Amino acid sequence: MTVLRGRFVAATLLALGMACVAQAAKDDRTKPLIIESDQGGTINQQTGRTEWTGPVLLVQGSLQVRASRLEAERRADDSHFAVAAGKPSEPVRFSQALNTPGETLEGSAERIEYDTRAETVRFAGGALVRRMKGNQVLDELTGATIVYNSRSEILSVEPGQTSPQPQGKVRVVMMPRPAPAASAPAAPASSVPLQTTPALPPPKK
């Protein structure tokens, strides 16, 4: 498995490491989990399991998952585990605001698993994750499986047959960062203007 920490840093394709300032909005985990469906679903009060057919939208704070089908389970500790499935032509889509203002984490895959206890999102099958600022792609990662842990701020990626890349490889694209603005030249230190000393009168004879 390939593990990615901090800001995006490239290594070789055989041992690819990527860092990402992908820190999810901290208050999302405290928000209620909401599920909306065009087709309805079933809720089992005894087991805490629900099944929905779509289009289905799962929302928790800024986090959103859009899928064709969704199964969710409410555990005894009040945490949730949700599995979202898509269609070949309509993958599951994910988005979540990051702590950096204006930045979001967006992704898609054939299947997405969301675990509120572990605070992880697992993208499986044709996995694609991007860090965005508005419409600008800051970083992009593709592979067979990608796991995002918002608690540890780690992304991990695995190669495999379902990767969009040739031979099932993983791939990272790191966009260049804008060069820091050049600092203005320092103003010259103020000084007292020099004055000519008056000539001394000639000595008296």
C-alpha positions, 0 to 999 in steps of 0.5 A: 500500500502506498501512504501519503502524508503532509503536502504532495511529494512525489516518489517513484511509481513503485513506491509512490508517496503523496502529501496532501493538506486535505484536512476535512472541516472539523465540525462535519463529524458533529453534524447530523447525517441526512439521507435524501432519495428520489425513490425512497427506501426501507428502515429497519428499526431493530437492526438500524440498517437502511436501504435506499435506491436513487438517486440518493444523496447523503449529507453530513455538514459539508460532506456529500455523497451522491449515488445510485444506491445506498446502504447505511447502518447505525451502530450502537455507539451512534456512529454510521457506516454507509456503502454507496454504489454507482452505475458504470456510466454514473460513478459515486461522487464525493465532496467535502470542504477542507479547513483551508478557505475555498478548498474542497476534496472531491472524488469519484469511484464505482463504490464509496464506503463512509465510516463516521467512527473511523472518519474514513472514506474509501473509494474503490474501483476507478478511484479519483480524488482531487483537491480543488480551489474553486474550479482549479485542480490543485492535486489529483490522485488516481488508482484502484483504491484510495482511502482518505482518513480525515482524522490523521490527514492521510491519503493511501492509494493502491494499484490494481486492475480497476485503476484508470491508469494503464497496467493498473498503476497509480498516478499523482498530478501535482500542479505548480504552486504560485511563486510567492510575491516578491517583497518590496525593496526595503526603504533606505534608512533615513539620515541627516543630510551632510553639511559643509563645515564653514572655513575657519578664518585665517589666524591673525598675525 
